[in-house]
Amino acid sequence: MKISRRSFMALMAAAGAAPLHAAEMPEPLKVLGKRKGLNVGNAIGSYHFRDPAYKALMARECNMLVAENEGKWQALEPRQGQYNFGPADVMYAWAKEQGMLVRGHNLIWQEAKWLPKWVNEYDFGAQPAKAAEALLHKHIVTVCDHFGDAIHSYDVVNEAVDPKTGNLHANVFTERMGAVEQIDLAFRLARERAPKAQLVYNDYMRDDDGSAKHRAGVLKLLHDLKSRGTPVHALGLQSHIGAWDDVTTSARQQQEWRKFLDEVTGMGLDLLITEFDVNDRKLPADIKVRDAGVAALAKDYLDVTLSYPQCRDFLMWGMADNANWLQGWPEARRSDGQKGRPTPFDTELRAKPLRDAIAAAINGMPARA
């Protein structure tokens, strides 16, 4: 895996830096972001929400919250007509107390395996298109009406594009309504019921060669939606970066990524970094070198992505290593058996070089209007 020469030098310099405890931290990321017009946030789940120290760290560093799973359809309505808004309500109330904005994630997770079991088994009857539209309408209206103006920004549709082919995923709705038609309706319903919220299409396309079809599929979807007048406001860049696919040179990656972001912003869409972390599975075992490598990869990516003034939100998908999904994801496992270190803070909530890289990228980006 190759890293740019500039970042390699920074990697070696950072390798000698000792981690800081949270109490010794420099200015919070949210303060750095505020100076430049950037919101800084984090995804938190119910388990880590019960950890006072982790919540305190998040309150210090962030001014935006997204629930990791508690706002998804599977969690909100695990059985038809039986709603469970409690966990999300508690999180959102805490965020409000802290003066944080809230992102809604997500109204529709497109791939069939992420829909509730009862939805996949739903009887759509003799008029399946009308029944599918009614079911989608009920879900989106119920969720948007419940949360009201508490949601600053919604991931209306999540991961609709098959990364292997660039085509749209099929589910029970697309099979009865059409894929683009179903996505278009979801955005129109969200616009009607959450008129003040930013409406986002969210996906995990990356800058490596293995993601070329994915990027192309996302661009096609966005163009199709724009041609229909769909009220989509922004593209969510999940930004699970790092050692997923073999890559060529960093310069080539950055060029391809810029081309992609240029086309997205050329449609008049805003950008968000919605789920940031760094997969370190191909970096050296040595902790100092690995942490510095993670920081270098992040700096290269963020310098490009945050150079776009249309990007006003940066959210991490877990701030500490033990609170990050990659620890349990088979594709992210290291061959040496060591735990990954994909986040800005370690399991003891001590800052790592990645936190410095994020701060440097924020400080170096152009101010937003």
Secondary structure in CASP SS format (residue, H / E / C, confidence):
PFRMAT SS
TARGET T0000
AUTHOR 0000-0000-0000
METHOD secondary structure of the structure
MODEL  1
M C 1.00
K C 1.00
I C 1.00
S C 1.00
R H 1.00
R H 1.00
S H 1.00
F H 1.00
M H 1.00
A H 1.00
L H 1.00
M H 1.00
A H 1.00
A H 1.00
A C 1.00
G C 1.00
A C 1.00
A C 1.00
P C 1.00
L E 1.00
H C 1.00
A H 1.00
A H 1.00
E H 1.00
M C 1.00
P C 1.00
E C 1.00
P C 1.00
L H 1.00
K H 1.00
V H 1.00
L H 1.00
G H 1.00
K H 1.00
R H 1.00
K H 1.00
G C 1.00
L C 1.00
N E 1.00
V E 1.00
G E 1.00
N E 1.00
A E 1.00
I E 1.00
G C 1.00
S H 1.00
Y H 1.00
H H 1.00
F H 1.00
R C 1.00
D C 1.00
P H 1.00
A H 1.00
Y H 1.00
K H 1.00
A H 1.00
L H 1.00
M H 1.00
A H 1.00
R H 1.00
E H 1.00
C C 1.00
N C 1.00
M E 1.00
L E 1.00
V E 1.00
A E 1.00
E C 1.00
N C 1.00
E C 1.00
G C 1.00
K C 1.00
W H 1.00
Q H 1.00
A H 1.00
L H 1.00
E C 1.00
P C 1.00
R E 1.00
Q C 1.00
G C 1.00
Q E 1.00
Y C 1.00
N C 1.00
F C 1.00
G H 1.00
P H 1.00
A H 1.00
D H 1.00
V H 1.00
M H 1.00
Y H 1.00
A H 1.00
W H 1.00
A H 1.00
K H 1.00
E H 1.00
Q C 1.00
G C 1.00
M C 1.00
L E 1.00
V E 1.00
R E 1.00
G E 1.00
H E 1.00
N E 1.00
L E 1.00
I E 1.00
W E 1.00
Q C 1.00
E C 1.00
A H 1.00
K H 1.00
W H 1.00
L C 1.00
P C 1.00
K H 1.00
W H 1.00
V H 1.00
N H 1.00
E C 1.00
Y C 1.00
D C 1.00
F C 1.00
G C 1.00
A C 1.00
Q C 1.00
P H 1.00
A H 1.00
K H 1.00
A H 1.00
A H 1.00
E H 1.00
A H 1.00
L H 1.00
L H 1.00
H H 1.00
K H 1.00
H H 1.00
I H 1.00
V H 1.00
T H 1.00
V H 1.00
C H 1.00
D H 1.00
H H 1.00
F H 1.00
G H 1.00
D H 1.00
A H 1.00
I C 1.00
H C 1.00
S E 1.00
Y E 1.00
D E 1.00
V E 1.00
V E 1.00
N E 1.00
E C 1.00
A C 1.00
V E 1.00
D C 1.00
P C 1.00
K C 1.00
T C 1.00
G C 1.00
N C 1.00
L E 1.00
H C 1.00
A C 1.00
N C 1.00
V C 1.00
F C 1.00
T H 1.00
E H 1.00
R H 1.00
M H 1.00
G C 1.00
A H 1.00
V H 1.00
E H 1.00
Q H 1.00
I H 1.00
D H 1.00
L H 1.00
A H 1.00
F H 1.00
R H 1.00
L H 1.00
A H 1.00
R H 1.00
E H 1.00
R H 1.00
A C 1.00
P C 1.00
K C 1.00
A C 1.00
Q E 1.00
L E 1.00
V E 1.00
Y E 1.00
N E 1.00
D E 1.00
Y C 1.00
M C 1.00
R C 1.00
D C 1.00
D C 1.00
D H 1.00
G H 1.00
S H 1.00
A H 1.00
K H 1.00
H H 1.00
R H 1.00
A H 1.00
G H 1.00
V H 1.00
L H 1.00
K H 1.00
L H 1.00
L H 1.00
H H 1.00
D H 1.00
L H 1.00
K H 1.00
S H 1.00
R H 1.00
G C 1.00
T C 1.00
P C 1.00
V C 1.00
H C 1.00
A E 1.00
L E 1.00
G E 1.00
L E 1.00
Q C 1.00
S C 1.00
H E 1.00
I E 1.00
G E 1.00
A C 1.00
W C 1.00
D C 1.00
D C 1.00
V C 1.00
T C 1.00
T C 1.00
S H 1.00
A H 1.00
R H 1.00
Q H 1.00
Q H 1.00
Q H 1.00
E H 1.00
W H 1.00
R H 1.00
K H 1.00
F H 1.00
L H 1.00
D H 1.00
E H 1.00
V H 1.00
T H 1.00
G H 1.00
M C 1.00
G C 1.00
L C 1.00
D E 1.00
L E 1.00
L E 1.00
I E 1.00
T E 1.00
E E 1.00
F E 1.00
D E 1.00
V E 1.00
N E 1.00
D C 1.00
R C 1.00
K C 1.00
L C 1.00
P C 1.00
A C 1.00
D C 1.00
I H 1.00
K H 1.00
V H 1.00
R H 1.00
D H 1.00
A H 1.00
G H 1.00
V H 1.00
A H 1.00
A H 1.00
L H 1.00
A H 1.00
K H 1.00
D H 1.00
Y H 1.00
L H 1.00
D H 1.00
V H 1.00
T H 1.00
L C 1.00
S C 1.00
Y C 1.00
P C 1.00
Q C 1.00
C E 1.00
R E 1.00
D E 1.00
F E 1.00
L E 1.00
M E 1.00
W C 1.00
G C 1.00
M C 1.00
A E 1.00
D H 1.00
N H 1.00
A H 1.00
N C 1.00
W H 1.00
L H 1.00
Q H 1.00
G H 1.00
W C 1.00
P H 1.00
E H 1.00
A H 1.00
R C 1.00
R C 1.00
S C 1.00
D C 1.00
G C 1.00
Q C 1.00
K C 1.00
G C 1.00
R C 1.00
P C 1.00
T C 1.00
P C 1.00
F E 1.00
D C 1.00
T C 1.00
E C 1.00
L C 1.00
R C 1.00
A E 1.00
K C 1.00
P H 1.00
L H 1.00
R H 1.00
D H 1.00
A H 1.00
I H 1.00
A H 1.00
A H 1.00
A H 1.00
I H 1.00
N H 1.00
G H 1.00
M C 1.00
P C 1.00
A C 1.00
R C 1.00
A C 1.00
END
